[in-house]
């Protein structure tokens, strides 16, 4: 396959941009589809997610698949995507993608790790106030026709301690906003992080749990964070303290949290993510957390603001377009990161290969035997694959590409422009 960067080559191409097909699922913000169409790509945008079998039926001629958090990109889908060049996760998390399998097939995945930071942080602060005032219960009672004007158990958040578990982009932003509310902030992270403002790092998770009036979780889904907060951890929290989780559904043991609320040791909780979530808006939500006192349940909307979704659409579509147009993998979560500046007047060859000894030697021999001139070259590897970007003089690029593609170590080779 051959792709053309319009600004560097005007000769006809055997694979025009209009033939590059992009499938967007889950109601991704229209700004992404608009950006792709401006590039000249063919775009299909659906409002819903699709099941594995439905995606497999569609993906044979798709070059880029765009998803959010609901769609599961399985090895079977990746194997069916014979022309699949990349996956765009228009969200923060990428645990819904079989990243290792995509890596081995030469398919980089891009996400938007920062674009909804503010939206999630604002939601957490709003929920801290709501839990402190039992606003979820009071609102429900008024809707039911009951008037309970009470102050017992309601407090200002000023002077209270917020504990943050996971002090990344979202966690640190939460800390900044919490200080503006007059709260004390402590945090724990497995990696040393520079505190923002007067936020204070603590050496252990137990220390944060024991000191905090509110504990908010902002960690990725990993084997280490699975059931990070269970019965033992909840027991270490202050009596009456509240838990907030807008990270991943597997981080909290739901049974243990429900029991802690029922027994009264946990004073309340706000949960936005769950171990098992409905596949669509028309499906029923079932959870032990329903109808518990001072329990705020939201349908995985932490980053669901117009501002965040537009920013995510711009960020991910830009990364995907740069990959298609220039071969840049900067920001890919499962791929060696390479971002070689464009060499004017050259043809660019992209080669993804198995990371075994001797590959670069074999490629350079092909170039030497063809008497081709390398104008620029960048190779980066991970444990499984190597990714080579090479700019050559135009007269021999097609022959070199053909020979490189024939190497037994090559996974995918293409002339970009």
C-alpha positions, 0 to 999 in steps of 0.5 A, spaced: 500 500 500 502 507 498 500 513 501 501 520 499 503 526 503 500 532 499 504 537 500 511 533 498 509 529 492 504 531 487 505 525 482 499 520 482 498 515 487 496 507 487 492 508 493 489 515 494 487 518 500 480 518 499 480 510 499 483 510 506 477 508 510 476 510 517 470 507 522 468 511 528 464 508 533 460 510 540 458 517 538 465 520 537 465 528 537 464 530 530 470 534 530 474 528 529 470 526 523 471 533 520 478 533 521 479 526 517 474 529 512 479 535 511 485 530 510 481 527 504 479 520 508 473 516 507 469 517 514 463 513 517 461 515 524 456 511 528 453 513 534 453 506 538 458 501 539 458 494 536 459 487 538 465 483 536 462 479 530 459 486 528 466 489 527 469 483 524 464 483 519 465 491 517 473 491 518 476 487 512 477 494 508 477 499 514 484 502 515 483 506 522 478 504 527 476 509 532 472 507 539 471 510 546 471 506 552 465 501 551 468 497 544 472 491 546 478 491 540 479 483 541 485 479 537 479 476 533 478 483 530 485 485 529 486 479 525 480 480 521 483 487 520 487 485 514 488 493 512 488 496 519 493 501 520 491 504 527 486 504 532 484 511 536 482 510 543 478 517 543 478 517 551 484 516 556 484 508 557 486 503 553 485 497 557 479 495 552 484 494 546 488 488 546 494 492 545 500 486 545 496 483 539 496 489 536 503 491 537 505 484 534 500 485 528 504 492 527 498 496 529 499 502 533 494 505 538 493 512 540 489 515 546 488 522 549 491 521 556 490 529 558 484 532 554 478 530 559 483 532 566 479 538 568 472 535 566 474 529 571 477 533 576 471 538 577 466 532 577 470 529 583 470 536 587 462 536 586 461 529 588 465 531 595 461 537 596 455 532 595 457 527 599 459 532 605 452 534 604 448 528 603 445 532 597 443 525 593 439 523 598 436 530 600 434 531 592 431 524 591 427 525 598 424 532 595 423 528 588 419 523 592 415 529 595 418 528 602 421 534 606 427 533 610 430 539 612 436 537 616 443 539 618 445 533 622 451 529 618 452 535 613 459 539 613 463 544 610 469 541 606 473 546 608 478 544 613 477 536 611 482 532 608 482 529 601 486 523 600 488 522 592 490 515 590 494 516 584 497 523 583 497 523 575 494 528 571 487 528 574 489 526 581 494 532 581 488 537 578 484 534 583 489 536 589 489 543 586 482 544 586 481 541 593 486 546 596 482 552 593 476 549 597 480 550 603 481 542 604 488 539 606 490 534 601 495 528 601 496 523 596 500 516 594 503 514 588 507 508 586 512 513 583 515 519 586 511 525 584 512 533 585 506 535 589 502 541 587 501 547 591 501 545 599 499 537 597 503 532 601 505 526 599 505 520 603 509 514 603 503 508 604 496 507 601 494 505 608 497 512 611 492 516 606 486 511 608 487 513 615 488 520 615 483 522 609 475 524 610 475 523 603 479 518 598 479 519 591 482 514 586 485 515 580 489 509 578 490 505 571 487 498 570 493 494 571 494 487 575 497 491 581 490 495 581 485 490 581 481 490 587 486 495 590 480 497 595 477 491 598 475 490 605 481 490 609 483 497 605 476 500 607 476 498 614 483 502 615 479 508 612 476 513 618 469 511 620 464 516 616 469 517 611 467 517 603 470 513 597 470 516 590 472 512 584 472 515 577 478 511 575 477 503 573 471 499 575 476 493 577 479 497 582 474 497 588 471 490 590 463 492 590 461 487 595 466 490 600 464 497 599 456 495 599 457 492 606 461 498 608 456 503 607 450 498 609 454 497 616 455 505 616 463 504 617 463 508 610 459 514 610 458 515 603 461 513 596 461 516 589 462 511 583 462 512 576 465 506 573 464 499 575 466 492 573 461 490 569 457 496 565 451 495 560 453 495 553 448 500 551 444 506 554 438 502 553 440 496 557 439 495 565 444 497 570 444 492 575 449 493 582 449 492 589 450 499 590 443 501 588 439 505 593 444 505 598 444 511 603 449 517 601 451 513 594 452 517 588 452 513 582 453 515 575 454 512 568 461 512 566 461 520 565 467 523 568 470 525 562 463 526 558 463 534 557 462 537 551 469 541 552 473 534 553 470 530 548 471 536 543 478 536 545 479 529 545 476 528 538 482 534 536 487 530 539 486 523 537 484 525 530 491 529 529 495 523 532 492 518 527 493 523 521 500 524 523 501 517 523 497 516 516 501 522 513 508 522 516 509 515 519 509 518 526 508 514 532 509 519 537 504 518 543 502 511 541 501 507 547 503 500 544 509 502 539 516 504 539 515 512 538 518 515 532 517 522 529 522 523 524 521 530 520 519 530 513 525 530 508 523 534 502 524 530 495 525 523 498 520 517 499 519 515 506 519 507 507 516 505 513 518 498 516 515 494 522 519 488 523 520 482 529 525 485 534 531 480 533 538 481 531 540 482 524 534 486 522 538 493 521 544 489 518 539 486 513 535 492 511 542 496 510 545 491 506 539 491 501 540 499 501 547 498 499 546 493 494 541 497 490 546 503 491 540 507 494 542 513 498 539 514 505 537 521 506 534 520 514 533 514 518 530 512 525 529 505 528 526 504 535 524 498 538 520 495 544 521 487 546 517 485 541 518 489 534 522 494 531 519 500 527 524 503 522 522 510 518 527 511 512 527 517 507 530 515 500 532 518 494 526 517 489 529 513 484 530 506 487 525 507 493 520 502 490 525 496 489 528 497 496 521 497 499 519 490 495 526 487 498 525 489 505 518 487 505 520 480 503 525 479 509 522 474 513 522 478 519 518 484 516 511 484 519 509 490 515 512 495 510 509 501 506 511 507 502 508 513 505 510 518 500 
